[in-house]
Amino acid sequence: MTTRLKIDFVSDVSCPWCVIGLKSLQQALGRLDGDVAADLHFQPFELNPQMPYEGQDITEHLAEKYGATEEQSARNREAIRARGEELGFAFRMEKRSRIYNTFDAHRLLHWAEEQSRQQALKEALFQAYFTDGKHPGDHAVLAELAGTAGLDAAQAADVLSSGRYAQEVREQERFYQQQGIHAVPAVIINDRYLIQGGQPPEVFEQAIRRIVAESPAT
């Protein structure tokens, strides 16, 4: 018997640990294939909602926000790169020099869920920013990525230029903040169980097995 789980993956496009969390979760679900069927939904969270369009130098940003020295930032980047490599994702740190505003990317992801292409767009956004060093707030980049993800690029451009889904995204962001989510990734299963952070696949697998043991099969 297969247990169906609703999984809300709360994350930001510019969060490297969200990439690690997603790849780990996907590996865990792969190991549970046949026992678990997941309905995966990507929910919006902005690490830097006040960031201007042109963004900010990463090293400068981390120093201002977290008090991180250049050496600490370099060690953290290497740890992220190594974790990504273990999970089959290429973090190319030399191509990613700035932090950007991601609100429009979240609007597009909201639309993509209505088109049943949300996961494909999310993965395309992660690759574009962390592997290719593209600007995740640039409308031309976002429309191109929509096309890559199997969506209509012209319709995506229309969504972006019209400002559609701004209210819906803001409401979702407020909802998760009110639920106590102040750091990402946050993985919420069946609206009840929370797994926080970019955990290894084993941690997700063990947690999901425990949840399945408490859930009725469908």
Buried (B, 14 or more C-beta within 10 A) or exposed (E): EEBEBEBBBBBBBBBBBBBBBBBBBBBBBEBBEEBBEBEBBBBBBBBBEEBEEEBBEBBEBBBEEEEBEEEEBEEBBEEBBEBBEBBEBEBEBEEBEBBBBBBBBBBBBBBBBEBEBBBBBBBBBBBBBBBEBBBBBBBEBBBBBBBBBEBBBEBBBEBBEEEBBBEBBBEBBEEBEEEEBEEBBBBBBBEEBBBBBBBBBEBBBEBBBEBBEEBEEE
